């Protein structure tokens, strides 16, 4: 196996020169669980931890390695262990806000080429949730693909597919059954050597089942889905990068029940580009789309060309994005204020010691 088989490219090579001079090795994180890592390179797998210096210099947990990251590490060959000194700049990053009230970024997977958004065609099916996942996918820099699983259990699977295509503009949409070999062939067309695909979706939608079908084995544990509400249990409890027989790679992720994106809002704008185009036709540039005259969006809502639920979800996600951006700015200002307070305190102590 060569590094290129793991996704190594010019982007990472140009950022690795300084580490190569220190005899560090390039490795890709293939498993992460509570700051314990498994990394892989052209030699083999290594158990890894970050160095004390790395931990001291990176108090922001979003800078810690996540699955899919490329890292510079020093190898302890006899023990098959390595110490992580740095995370190479990411090509793409799938992130969300951590659950709860804390304003912090939680990286889900890094250096992804394609994101499979998996939705079950049972009671899990929800257009508004798909829009939310799409905003996270577009924000990451990767290319989203929506996969509607359990088509064999839904007599309206083609109708559902058309519905998703109407809100997932410019995105491929597949309606499949994970247990149907012909459907899995459709999915496998996206897999290419050296390319990485991340699977996102709620628990019980069939992420692990699809990956097992692509592998041709039952590598990943699969739990039954409750018939009451079609809710699944967390079969996958940690993120893992898996190399497929054809050379492509997939990242399985635990199901998400609380989904809030992270970024500057570009993902939301991409998902709702049709609404943004309409807004450009409003008579007033600062139109709030409430009761202003000659509002193109109100006209679209009235004539039925714009789904009120889609517009409501757009407003909701946009407000979330703006609120998150404001919270991030407040946090950055607080950190900067604390840093200057420490510097001032240190300067006063130096001055006092010189006086003495």
VOPAGU-2260 file (C-alpha; in pm, 1 decimal, decimal comma):
REM VOPAGU-2260
SITE   aa  ch    i         X         Y         Z
SITE  UNK   A    0       0,0       0,0       0,0
SITE  UNK   A    1     119,6     350,1     -87,5
SITE  UNK   A    2      21,0     677,8      75,8
SITE  UNK   A    3    -167,6     775,2    -241,2
SITE  UNK   A    4    -395,1     474,7    -182,3
SITE  UNK   A    5    -494,1     643,4     144,9
SITE  UNK   A    6    -570,9     977,7     -20,9
SITE  UNK   A    7    -227,2    1143,0      -2,4
SITE  UNK   A    8    -197,4    1418,9    -261,8
SITE  UNK   A    9      -6,2    1737,9    -347,5
SITE  UNK   A   10    -204,0    1937,4     -90,1
SITE  UNK   A   11     -63,3    1731,1     197,1
SITE  UNK   A   12     280,7    1689,5      41,1
SITE  UNK   A   13     338,7    2063,5      27,1
SITE  UNK   A   14     260,4    2098,2     398,8
SITE  UNK   A   15     475,7    1804,5     507,2
SITE  UNK   A   16     826,0    1919,0     408,7
SITE  UNK   A   17     916,3    2066,8     747,5
SITE  UNK   A   18     806,1    1749,5     926,2
SITE  UNK   A   19     993,9    1520,5     689,6
SITE  UNK   A   20    1313,2    1708,5     776,9
SITE  UNK   A   21    1255,0    1604,0    1139,9
SITE  UNK   A   22    1217,3    1239,6    1032,1
SITE  UNK   A   23     846,9    1234,5    1114,4
SITE  UNK   A   24     615,8     997,8     927,6
SITE  UNK   A   25     291,3    1087,7     750,8
SITE  UNK   A   26      -6,8     883,8     872,8
SITE  UNK   A   27    -381,3     893,8     827,9
SITE  UNK   A   28    -613,1     858,9    1126,8
SITE  UNK   A   29    -846,1     563,0    1067,3
SITE  UNK   A   30   -1004,5     539,9    1412,9
SITE  UNK   A   31   -1062,5     783,7    1696,1
SITE  UNK   A   32   -1216,7     714,0    2033,4
SITE  UNK   A   33   -1172,9     952,8    2329,3
SITE  UNK   A   34    -838,8    1090,5    2210,6
SITE  UNK   A   35    -697,9     744,2    2142,6
SITE  UNK   A   36    -611,0     692,9    1778,4
SITE  UNK   A   37    -525,9     427,4    1524,2
SITE  UNK   A   38    -328,0     560,9    1226,7
SITE  UNK   A   39    -222,1     393,2     903,2
SITE  UNK   A   40      57,7     453,3     653,2
SITE  UNK   A   41     248,3     253,3     391,1
SITE  UNK   A   42     417,4      49,0     666,3
SITE  UNK   A   43     116,3     -50,0     874,0
SITE  UNK   A   44    -110,6      47,5    1163,8
SITE  UNK   A   45       4,0     232,7    1474,9
SITE  UNK   A   46    -158,9     312,9    1808,4
SITE  UNK   A   47    -120,5     686,9    1859,9
SITE  UNK   A   48    -151,2     965,3    2112,4
SITE  UNK   A   49     -83,1    1336,7    2082,1
SITE  UNK   A   50     233,4    1470,7    2245,2
SITE  UNK   A   51     223,5    1682,1    2558,8
SITE  UNK   A   52     345,6    1979,6    2356,9
SITE  UNK   A   53      61,7    1934,3    2106,5
SITE  UNK   A   54    -190,9    1919,8    2390,1
SITE  UNK   A   55     -46,7    2233,1    2552,3
SITE  UNK   A   56     -47,6    2434,2    2228,1
SITE  UNK   A   57    -397,6    2326,2    2119,3
SITE  UNK   A   58    -654,0    2399,5    2387,9
SITE  UNK   A   59    -919,5    2408,8    2115,4
SITE  UNK   A   60   -1039,8    2047,1    2078,2
SITE  UNK   A   61   -1137,7    2107,9    1715,1
SITE  UNK   A   62    -765,3    2113,6    1634,8
SITE  UNK   A   63    -715,8    1763,2    1769,8
SITE  UNK   A   64    -700,4    1478,3    1516,2
SITE  UNK   A   65   -1021,5    1330,2    1387,7
SITE  UNK   A   66   -1086,5    1038,8    1154,1
SITE  UNK   A   67    -956,5    1114,1     805,8
SITE  UNK   A   68    -688,6    1357,5     924,4
SITE  UNK   A   69    -330,6    1334,4     803,2
SITE  UNK   A   70     -81,1    1375,8    1085,3
SITE  UNK   A   71     295,0    1406,0    1132,3
SITE  UNK   A   72     410,6    1147,3    1385,3
SITE  UNK   A   73     726,7    1003,0    1532,8
SITE  UNK   A   74     726,6     623,4    1522,7
SITE  UNK   A   75     817,0     385,8    1804,8
SITE  UNK   A   76     871,2      96,3    1564,9
SITE  UNK   A   77     927,6    -185,6    1815,0
SITE  UNK   A   78     599,6    -113,2    1989,8
SITE  UNK   A   79     390,6     -27,5    1682,5
SITE  UNK   A   80     312,3     305,3    1846,3
SITE  UNK   A   81     351,0     667,3    1736,8
SITE  UNK   A   82     331,9    1013,6    1888,3
SITE  UNK   A   83     134,9    1277,4    1695,9
SITE  UNK   A   84     314,8    1611,8    1668,4
SITE  UNK   A   85      90,4    1796,0    1419,1
SITE  UNK   A   86    -228,0    1772,6    1213,0
SITE  UNK   A   87    -175,9    1870,5     849,0
SITE  UNK   A   88    -409,6    2139,9     708,6
SITE  UNK   A   89    -741,0    1982,5     611,1
SITE  UNK   A   90    -873,2    1977,2     256,4
SITE  UNK   A   91   -1232,0    1945,5     378,1
SITE  UNK   A   92   -1384,4    1908,9     723,3
SITE  UNK   A   93   -1729,1    1786,5     828,8
SITE  UNK   A   94   -1813,7    1962,5    1154,7
SITE  UNK   A   95   -2111,6    2030,8    1373,9
SITE  UNK   A   96   -2176,1    2225,5    1689,5
SITE  UNK   A   97   -2134,7    2010,6    2000,1
SITE  UNK   A   98   -2460,1    1900,2    2159,4
SITE  UNK   A   99   -2600,1    2128,5    2427,9
SITE  UNK   A  100   -2548,5    2497,0    2499,4
SITE  UNK   A  101   -2170,2    2506,5    2458,4
SITE  UNK   A  102   -2047,1    2691,9    2149,7
SITE  UNK   A  103   -1772,9    2458,7    2030,1
SITE  UNK   A  104   -1689,4    2286,6    1704,6
SITE  UNK   A  105   -1697,2    1907,5    1687,9
SITE  UNK   A  106   -1513,2    1771,2    1381,7
SITE  UNK   A  107   -1684,2    1458,0    1251,2
SITE  UNK   A  108   -1450,7    1357,8     967,9
SITE  UNK   A  109   -1171,4    1522,6     768,9
SITE  UNK   A  110   -1044,9    1519,1     411,0
SITE  UNK   A  111   -1365,9    1382,0     263,2
SITE  UNK   A  112   -1437,9    1379,2    -110,1
SITE  UNK   A  113   -1805,9    1275,4    -102,4
SITE  UNK   A  114   -2066,2    1269,0     174,3
SITE  UNK   A  115   -2342,6    1008,8     159,3
SITE  UNK   A  116   -2646,4    1146,1     343,5
SITE  UNK   A  117   -2840,3     831,9     436,6
SITE  UNK   A  118   -3213,0     854,2     509,8
SITE  UNK   A  119   -3454,4     568,4     566,7
SITE  UNK   A  120   -3774,9     557,1     363,0
SITE  UNK   A  121   -3972,7     476,0     675,3
SITE  UNK   A  122   -4070,5     706,2     959,3
SITE  UNK   A  123   -3715,8     845,9     950,3
SITE  UNK   A  124   -3792,6    1023,9     622,1
SITE  UNK   A  125   -3795,0    1400,7     672,5
SITE  UNK   A  126   -3724,4    1662,6     404,9
SITE  UNK   A  127   -3633,9    1928,9     658,2
SITE  UNK   A  128   -3373,7    1702,4     819,9
SITE  UNK   A  129   -3227,6    1626,9     476,0
SITE  UNK   A  130   -3194,2    2002,4     413,5
SITE  UNK   A  131   -3007,8    2035,2     743,1
SITE  UNK   A  132   -2768,0    1753,4     652,4
SITE  UNK   A  133   -2715,9    1907,8     309,0
SITE  UNK   A  134   -2614,9    2239,0     466,9
SITE  UNK   A  135   -2351,4    2056,8     676,3
SITE  UNK   A  136   -2227,8    1871,1     368,6
SITE  UNK   A  137   -2194,1    2181,7     148,9
SITE  UNK   A  138   -2026,2    2369,5     434,6
SITE  UNK   A  139   -1761,2    2096,3     455,1
SITE  UNK   A  140   -1634,9    2146,3      99,5
SITE  UNK   A  141   -1718,6    1788,0      -1,0
SITE  UNK   A  142   -1980,8    1678,7    -256,5
SITE  UNK   A  143   -2309,8    1550,3    -109,6
SITE  UNK   A  144   -2510,2    1254,4    -239,9
SITE  UNK   A  145   -2847,7    1164,7     -85,9
SITE  UNK   A  146   -2922,0     794,0     -48,3
SITE  UNK   A  147   -3278,3     693,7      38,0
SITE  UNK   A  148   -3248,1     348,4     191,2
SITE  UNK   A  149   -3520,3      85,6     252,1
SITE  UNK   A  150   -3687,8     151,6     -83,1
SITE  UNK   A  151   -3821,2    -206,2     -66,5
SITE  UNK   A  152   -4033,8    -104,7     233,7
SITE  UNK   A  153   -4183,6     203,9      69,1
SITE  UNK   A  154   -4438,6     178,0    -212,3
SITE  UNK   A  155   -4390,4     550,2    -283,6
SITE  UNK   A  156   -4010,4     538,3    -312,6
SITE  UNK   A  157   -4009,2     704,9    -657,1
SITE  UNK   A  158   -4232,3     986,6    -531,4
SITE  UNK   A  159   -4003,9    1036,7    -230,2
SITE  UNK   A  160   -3702,2    1044,2    -460,5
SITE  UNK   A  161   -3865,1    1317,7    -668,6
SITE  UNK   A  162   -3944,0    1515,3    -353,9
SITE  UNK   A  163   -3581,9    1504,9    -240,9
SITE  UNK   A  164   -3456,5    1599,7    -587,0
SITE  UNK   A  165   -3677,5    1909,7    -569,8
SITE  UNK   A  166   -3500,7    2032,5    -254,0
SITE  UNK   A  167   -3151,5    1889,5    -315,6
SITE  UNK   A  168   -3062,0    2109,1    -611,9
SITE  UNK   A  169   -2769,4    1979,1    -816,1
SITE  UNK   A  170   -2729,6    1674,2    -590,0
SITE  UNK   A  171   -2748,2    1307,1    -695,7
SITE  UNK   A  172   -3032,9    1120,5    -523,2
SITE  UNK   A  173   -3053,6     739,2    -509,5
SITE  UNK   A  174   -3341,8     525,6    -381,4
SITE  UNK   A  175   -3203,0     184,8    -284,2
SITE  UNK   A  176   -3234,4    -120,6     -66,7
SITE  UNK   A  177   -2911,2    -203,7     116,0
SITE  UNK   A  178   -2982,9    -575,7      70,6
SITE  UNK   A  179   -3026,3    -552,0    -307,8
SITE  UNK   A  180   -2696,7    -624,4    -491,5
SITE  UNK   A  181   -2808,6    -425,5    -798,4
SITE  UNK   A  182   -2874,9    -119,3    -584,1
SITE  UNK   A  183   -2535,8    -154,4    -415,5
SITE  UNK   A  184   -2374,6    -144,0    -760,6
SITE  UNK   A  185   -2528,7     204,4    -803,0
SITE  UNK   A  186   -2367,1     313,6    -477,0
SITE  UNK   A  187   -2030,3     156,0    -558,0
SITE  UNK   A  188   -1996,5     371,7    -871,9
SITE  UNK   A  189   -1898,7     661,6    -646,0
SITE  UNK   A  190   -1611,2     466,4    -492,5
SITE  UNK   A  191   -1270,2     529,0    -644,6
SITE  UNK   A  192    -918,8     434,6    -531,6
SITE  UNK   A  193    -774,8     699,1    -300,9
SITE  UNK   A  194   -1111,7     872,7    -255,0
SITE  UNK   A  195   -1294,6     896,7      78,5
SITE  UNK   A  196   -1669,4     890,4     139,0
SITE  UNK   A  197   -1827,5     973,9     475,7
SITE  UNK   A  198   -2166,4     833,6     577,6
SITE  UNK   A  199   -2396,1    1070,2     770,0
SITE  UNK   A  200   -2743,7     998,5     899,6
SITE  UNK   A  201   -2956,1     912,4    1200,0
SITE  UNK   A  202   -2928,8     585,3    1388,2
SITE  UNK   A  203   -3109,0     297,9    1218,5
SITE  UNK   A  204   -3106,4     432,0     861,2
SITE  UNK   A  205   -2873,8     153,7     741,5
SITE  UNK   A  206   -2528,3     314,8     720,6
SITE  UNK   A  207   -2349,4       7,2     857,3
SITE  UNK   A  208   -2562,2    -228,8     646,3
SITE  UNK   A  209   -2469,0     -43,7     326,2
SITE  UNK   A  210   -2099,5     -48,6     419,5
SITE  UNK   A  211   -2119,1    -422,7     491,6
SITE  UNK   A  212   -2275,6    -473,9     149,2
SITE  UNK   A  213   -1994,1    -275,7     -14,3
SITE  UNK   A  214   -1737,5    -481,1     178,1
SITE  UNK   A  215   -1907,6    -810,5     100,0
SITE  UNK   A  216   -1882,4    -907,9     468,0
SITE  UNK   A  217   -2042,2    -837,2     806,3
SITE  UNK   A  218   -1751,1    -632,9     940,1
SITE  UNK   A  219   -1975,6    -378,1    1111,3
SITE  UNK   A  220   -2228,3    -471,2    1377,1
SITE  UNK   A  221   -2590,5    -404,8    1281,6
SITE  UNK   A  222   -2878,4    -365,3    1528,8
SITE  UNK   A  223   -3246,2    -414,4    1460,8
SITE  UNK   A  224   -3460,8    -101,4    1425,8
SITE  UNK   A  225   -3755,1     -49,6    1657,3
SITE  UNK   A  226   -4087,0     -81,9    1479,3
SITE  UNK   A  227   -4220,5     194,6    1703,7
SITE  UNK   A  228   -4108,9     514,3    1535,3
SITE  UNK   A  229   -3845,2     341,5    1316,9
SITE  UNK   A  230   -3576,4     455,9    1557,9
SITE  UNK   A  231   -3244,7     277,3    1566,1
SITE  UNK   A  232   -2993,4     227,0    1841,6
SITE  UNK   A  233   -2634,8     351,0    1810,8
SITE  UNK   A  234   -2470,2      51,6    1644,7
SITE  UNK   A  235   -2160,9     256,6    1559,9
SITE  UNK   A  236   -2013,2     414,9    1872,6
SITE  UNK   A  237   -1695,4     562,7    1723,2
SITE  UNK   A  238   -1580,6     695,9    1389,3
SITE  UNK   A  239   -1377,0     465,0    1167,2
SITE  UNK   A  240   -1219,3     480,7     820,9
SITE  UNK   A  241   -1253,6     153,1     632,2
SITE  UNK   A  242   -1062,8      58,2     317,5
SITE  UNK   A  243   -1279,7    -119,0      61,5
SITE  UNK   A  244   -1167,0    -401,6    -170,5
SITE  UNK   A  245   -1161,9    -169,9    -475,1
SITE  UNK   A  246    -931,5      78,7    -299,3
SITE  UNK   A  247   -1192,5     338,7    -205,7
SITE  UNK   A  248   -1244,5     438,8     156,8
SITE  UNK   A  249   -1555,0     501,3     366,4
SITE  UNK   A  250   -1598,9     658,0     709,3
SITE  UNK   A  251   -1875,8     523,6     928,9
SITE  UNK   A  252   -2006,9     768,4    1189,1
SITE  UNK   A  253   -2241,4     730,9    1487,9
SITE  UNK   A  254   -2598,2     843,4    1426,8
SITE  UNK   A  255   -2675,8    1206,5    1506,4
SITE  UNK   A  256   -2988,8    1300,4    1697,1
SITE  UNK   A  257   -2895,0    1663,4    1755,6
SITE  UNK   A  258   -2771,7    1822,3    1434,0
SITE  UNK   A  259   -2650,8    2178,8    1416,3
SITE  UNK   A  260   -2398,6    2285,6    1157,1
SITE  UNK   A  261   -2077,2    2477,1    1207,2
SITE  UNK   A  262   -1932,8    2739,0     974,8
SITE  UNK   A  263   -2003,4    3073,2     815,9
SITE  UNK   A  264   -2343,3    2986,5     670,1
SITE  UNK   A  265   -2228,2    2913,4     315,1
SITE  UNK   A  266   -2380,5    2564,4     340,5
SITE  UNK   A  267   -2724,9    2707,2     413,0
SITE  UNK   A  268   -2695,9    2947,5     120,3
SITE  UNK   A  269   -2599,1    2659,1    -110,9
SITE  UNK   A  270   -2894,0    2440,5      -6,8
SITE  UNK   A  271   -3143,5    2724,3     -53,8
SITE  UNK   A  272   -2994,0    2885,3    -363,3
SITE  UNK   A  273   -3342,4    2895,9    -519,8
SITE  UNK   A  274   -3467,1    3117,2    -235,1
SITE  UNK   A  275   -3161,7    3341,4    -266,2
SITE  UNK   A  276   -3229,2    3376,3    -638,6
SITE  UNK   A  277   -3588,4    3476,8    -562,3
SITE  UNK   A  278   -3473,0    3731,5    -304,6
SITE  UNK   A  279   -3266,1    3903,7    -572,2
SITE  UNK   A  280   -3592,3    3982,6    -754,2
SITE  UNK   A  281   -3750,7    4162,0    -458,7
SITE  UNK   A  282   -3821,0    4530,7    -518,4
SITE  UNK   A  283   -3632,2    4635,8    -204,2
SITE  UNK   A  284   -3275,0    4518,5    -145,8
SITE  UNK   A  285   -3330,4    4501,3     230,5
SITE  UNK   A  286   -3662,0    4315,3     195,0
SITE  UNK   A  287   -3747,1    4105,5     503,7
SITE  UNK   A  288   -4008,7    3904,3     311,7
SITE  UNK   A  289   -4279,1    3982,0     565,0
SITE  UNK   A  290   -4527,7    4230,5     416,0
SITE  UNK   A  291   -4313,5    4446,7     186,1
SITE  UNK   A  292   -4467,1    4532,0    -153,5
SITE  UNK   A  293   -4333,3    4360,3    -466,3
SITE  UNK   A  294   -4165,6    4085,3    -262,3
SITE  UNK   A  295   -4073,7    3798,6    -496,2
SITE  UNK   A  296   -4065,2    3544,5    -212,1
SITE  UNK   A  297   -4412,7    3636,4     -84,3
SITE  UNK   A  298   -4538,4    3611,5    -439,7
SITE  UNK   A  299   -4382,8    3264,2    -474,6
SITE  UNK   A  300   -4538,5    3156,2    -145,5
SITE  UNK   A  301   -4879,6    3282,0    -255,6
SITE  UNK   A  302   -4873,0    3117,8    -598,5
SITE  UNK   A  303   -4743,3    2786,7    -460,5
SITE  UNK   A  304   -4407,9    2780,4    -641,4
SITE  UNK   A  305   -4225,7    2796,6    -303,6
SITE  UNK   A  306   -4312,4    2549,7     -27,9
SITE  UNK   A  307   -4387,8    2743,3     295,6
SITE  UNK   A  308   -4221,7    2466,7     501,5
SITE  UNK   A  309   -3904,1    2494,3     294,5
SITE  UNK   A  310   -3895,6    2872,4     342,2
SITE  UNK   A  311   -3962,2    2832,6     715,6
SITE  UNK   A  312   -3672,0    2585,9     743,6
SITE  UNK   A  313   -3447,7    2824,5     550,0
SITE  UNK   A  314   -3526,6    3103,6     796,8
SITE  UNK   A  315   -3466,8    2869,1    1090,2
SITE  UNK   A  316   -3127,4    2745,5     964,9
SITE  UNK   A  317   -3021,8    3098,1     868,9
SITE  UNK   A  318   -3105,1    3229,5    1217,9
SITE  UNK   A  319   -2914,0    2939,0    1374,9
SITE  UNK   A  320   -2613,6    3017,2    1155,1
SITE  UNK   A  321   -2621,9    3388,3    1239,6
SITE  UNK   A  322   -2660,9    3317,4    1612,2
SITE  UNK   A  323   -2372,8    3069,4    1603,1
SITE  UNK   A  324   -2151,8    3321,2    1419,2
SITE  UNK   A  325   -2229,5    3583,6    1685,8
SITE  UNK   A  326   -2148,6    3335,0    1964,7
SITE  UNK   A  327   -1820,8    3242,1    1794,5
SITE  UNK   A  328   -1724,5    3610,7    1772,5
SITE  UNK   A  329   -1808,8    3663,8    2140,7
SITE  UNK   A  330   -1601,0    3359,9    2236,0
SITE  UNK   A  331   -1304,6    3474,0    2022,7
SITE  UNK   A  332   -1319,0    3820,9    2180,2
SITE  UNK   A  333   -1330,6    3670,6    2529,7
SITE  UNK   A  334   -1029,4    3448,3    2455,0
SITE  UNK   A  335    -835,4    3743,4    2312,5
SITE  UNK   A  336    -925,6    3960,8    2612,7
SITE  UNK   A  337    -808,6    3688,0    2852,2
SITE  UNK   A  338    -483,2    3648,8    2657,3
SITE  UNK   A  339    -403,9    4021,4    2679,7
SITE  UNK   A  340    -496,2    4020,3    3047,1
SITE  UNK   A  341    -237,7    3745,3    3105,8
SITE  UNK   A  342      22,7    3936,7    2902,8
SITE  UNK   A  343     -44,9    4255,8    3100,8
SITE  UNK   A  344     -19,7    4067,7    3428,4
SITE  UNK   A  345     310,6    3911,0    3320,0
SITE  UNK   A  346     448,4    4252,7    3213,0
SITE  UNK   A  347     357,7    4404,1    3549,7
SITE  UNK   A  348     534,0    4121,8    3731,7
SITE  UNK   A  349     848,4    4174,9    3521,0
SITE  UNK   A  350     841,2    4547,7    3591,8
SITE  UNK   A  351     794,5    4485,9    3964,3
SITE  UNK   A  352    1085,2    4238,7    3975,6
SITE  UNK   A  353    1315,7    4485,8    3795,5
SITE  UNK   A  354    1220,9    4758,0    4043,6
SITE  UNK   A  355    1311,5    4533,8    4331,8
